Amino acid sequence: MSVPLLSGKVFLLVTGASQGIGKQITESFATLLGNGSVVLLIARNKNALKETAQKLPKSLSVHTASMDLSVATADELKGPVLLLADVVCKALGSESATQFEKAVIVHNAGSLGDVSKPANDMKDFEIWRNYYNLNVFSPAILNGVFMELFNKETKVTRLVVNITSLCGIQPCKSLAYYCTGKAAREMFFKVFAIENPQVNVLNYSPGPVETDMQEVLRNNLGDADGKKTFNDIKASGSVLTTEQTINRLMEILKLQNYKSGDHVDYYDKQDLKQ
């Protein structure tokens, strides 16, 4: 598949790249990048990151950075900002940002949080803080660092993909952490999109995908009706593979029939009208 936004010499950054959707994004996107492109993969699992990197074409310069974005709390996140900037700069190496045709960042890293509790039982401030550090604050900060390096003066075409969820726009019982985190994160990128009209921004909702998260929802979700729904989806064979949903993402990026900042779901078909 030809996707203009991913062609040529590209700097690609993917978070949560060691497994599931992030791993598939990395492998699928990498096949479209031109020779000399640079790929930076970020996740907690160092060994899994290396395994992902080893599967990518040899024509790419691939870098990995193992870090836990959820611990970005000290000194009002000043330390993590410098750390993330350092990681991206090291991946660039001797390359100037102006040498790239495109700069693409995929904000995929995220977590469900505790899915066993109703909203009234979520009373631990530190748990809330840690959840938002990983799922909202770190993506926002990393995005800022990325845009500082690839600013409008570089004249590089920029694409931002935020992996969101139906839960970001539709409430689900026992998923207050996840729903509010996705909603806040998606709104951040909507604001970013209208403030930066020269940047292509997509909030992509991948649908029910067979990942560790789906298994947690089927086994541990506190709301009985919701738990049954996720198990019924599995039993009906409606759960998607990572390849299916990322192929759909690439199709959406190819056609670009969306407004920057839009929420586009795997099942949305109207954006494919030509």
N, C-alpha and C positions, 0 to 999 in steps of 0.2 A: 504494500500500500504506500502510495506517495503522499506525504504530509508536508506541505511547504514550510510550516512552522518548525519542523524538525529536520529540515534538509540543510546542507552546507556545513560550514564549520561552526559548531555549536558548543557552548558551555552549558552542561546539564548538571543540575543538582537535584538529588532525590533524597528525601528523608524517610526513615523507616524502610530502608531498601533491602533489609536482610531477609524478609519473608513476605508471604502473602501478596497483597496488591502492590506494595512497593517494589518487591522483587520482580514481579511481572512487568510493571511499568518500566523498570530499568532495562530488562532484557528486551522488551518490545521496542521501546524508544531507541535503544542503542543500535538496532539494525537499520535505522533510518538516518543516523548521523553521518556526516561526511568525514573523510579522512582528516586526522589531526584534531578532531573534536576532543574536548576534555570532559570527563564525567567524574563528579564527586558524589560519593555515596555516604550517607550518615545513618547510623543506627547504633543500638547498644551492643549487639552481638558481634564481636570482632571477627570470630571465625566464620559466621554465616555471611558477613559482609564480604570476606575474602572469597568465599565460594561463589557469591553473586558476581563479583568482579572477574573471576576467572572464566566465566561463561561469555563475557563480552568480546566483541571483535578486537583483534590485535591492532587494528588500525586506529584505535582510540587510546587516549592517555587516561587511564583510570586510577582514581585515588579514593581511599576509604578513610573515614574518621569515625572511630568508636567513641560515642559519648552519650550520656544519659541526660536528655534535655529536661527531664522532670526535676532535676536538682538545681535548676537555674534560679535560685532564690537569694543568694547572698548579695549584699551591697546593692540592692535595688536593681539586680540583673546586670550591673556594670561589668562584672567579671565575664559572664557568658557572652556578652556582646563582643568583647575583645577576643575571646576564645573563638567564636564563630567567624569573626572577621579574619583571624589568623589562619583558620582552617581553609577558608575560601582563597585567601591570598596564596597560601602554600600550594594549593591545587593549580592556581594560575601559573605559578613558577615564574619563568622568564617571559611568559606570554603577557602582552598588554591586553586589557579588556577590549581595546579597539580592533584587535586582530580577529575577533569573532564576528560572524554574521548574525548569530542569534544567541540569546541567553535565556535559558529555560529553568525555572525552579518549580519543583513539585512538592507541595507540602502534604505529605502522606502520613507521617508519624502521628500516632494518636493512641488513645486507650479508652476502654469502656468505663472504667471506674467500677466501684462496687455496685453490682446490679441486683443485689439481694434485698436492698432496703427501700422503703417508701421515702418520699421527700421529707416527711416529718422527722425521720430518724437520722438525717444527714446533718449532724450538729457539731462535727469536729472541724474547727477552722483550719487546722493544718492539712487535713485531707483535702479540703476544698482548695487550699492554696497550691498544694502539690499538683492537683489535677489540672488547675488552670495554668500552672507553670508550663507543663508539657503540652497541653492541648490548645492554649490560646496565646499565652505570653511569648513562648519560644518561637512559634511560627511568625508572629508579628515582628519580633526582633530580628530573626534571621532574614525575613523579607526585606527589612530596612537595610541590613548589612549588604544584602545582595544588590539592592537598588543603588546603594551608594557606590558600589564597585562598577555596576553597569548602569550609569546614569545617562540622562538624555544626551549629554555631550559626547558620549561614545558612539552614538548613532547606531547602536546595536538593536535589532528587533527583539523585544522582550515578551516572554510568555510566562504567566503565573498560573499554575493549576493547583487549586485547593481541593483535596479529597474531603468531601462533606458527606451528608447523609440525609435521608428523608426525615430522620429524627431531628435535624436542625430546623425543620419547618413544621413538624408535626409532633406533639407531645406523646410520650409513651410512658406508661406506669413503670416504676422501678428504674427508670433511666434518666433521672434528673441530672446526674453528672454529665452523662453523654449528650443528652438533648441540649442542655444549656451551653455546654462547651462547644458543640457543633454550631449552635445558633450564633454565639458570640464570635466564633472564628469566621463563620461565613459573612457576618455583618462587617467585620473588620475588612475583609477583602472586597466587599461591595463599596465601602467607603473609599478604600484604596483605589478602586477602579474609577470612580467618578473624579477623584483628585488627580489621577494619572491617566488621562484619556489616550495617551500614546502607548500605554502598556495593555496587552491583551490578557484579560483575566477570566478564568473559568472556574466556577464552583461546580465540581462534578460529583454527583451522587451515584455510586457504583452499583446500587441494588443489593440484594441478598447474595453475598459471595461466600463460597465455602472456604472460610478461614478459621483461625483459632477463636476469633470473636464470635462467629456464628455458633460454634460449639459451646462457648460459655453461655450464650443466650438460651440455647436449647436446654442446657443442664442446670443453670443457676439463676435464671431470671426470677425475681421475687413475685412478680405478678403472674398468677396462674393462667389467666386468659392469654396474656402475651407469650408466655412460655409455650402454650399449646399452639399458638399461631406460628411460631418459629419452627416447632417440630412438624407441623402440618406442611409447611413450605418444603422442609427437607423430605418428608414422606412423599410428597407429590412430584418430586424431581425438579422443582422450580428453582433450586439454589444454583446460582451461576458459578462457573469456573473463573479463576482470575484471568485466564486468557480471553474468555468471552467478554468480560466487562472492559478490559483494556483495549481490545479490538474495537469495541463501541466507542471508547474514549478517543481513539485515534481517528475514527470515522467522523466524530463531532469536530475534532480539531482540523481535519482535512477540509470539511465543508464550511466551517466558521459561520454557520447561520445562527448565531447567538449574539446578544448584546454583551459587551464586556462587563463582567461582574455577575452575569446571570447564573442561576442555579439550574443545571441541566441534569436530569435523571437518566439512568440507563434506559428506562422504559419510555421516555419522551420521544415521540416520533416527529412532532411538528418541525423540529429543527432540521430535519433531513429534506424538507421541501426545497426544490430547486427552482 
